[in-house]
């Protein structure tokens, strides 16, 4: 399949997907999807700094993931309201909110 604007061929993977930025475009059915990897352990998000780092890794230039990433952003807002230091462990109630989001 040719990219008409640039005259470059699209690289279609064996699974029928074309990677566009972070989105995967399934050409035959004309749908987009995103691959998400969950953290190995929830302990990797034990501090405010680690939670913000995890949220910042989500690249969503079109805003399509907003319904999914709004909850982690709301958790980050709660972390700011709790006035936690960057490297302090999360309070138990905030940690349980994080568990609900991730699992």
Long-range contacts (C-beta under 8 A, 24 or more apart in sequence): 1-27, 21-59, 21-61, 22-59, 22-60, 23-62, 23-64, 32-64, 34-64, 34-65, 38-102, 39-102, 42-98, 42-99, 42-102, 42-103, 45-90, 45-98, 45-102, 46-89, 46-90, 46-95, 47-84, 47-86, 47-87, 47-88, 47-89, 47-90, 48-76, 48-79, 48-84, 48-85, 48-86, 48-87, 48-88, 48-90, 49-86, 49-87, 51-75, 51-76, 51-79, 51-90, 51-98, 52-76, 71-101, 72-101, 75-101
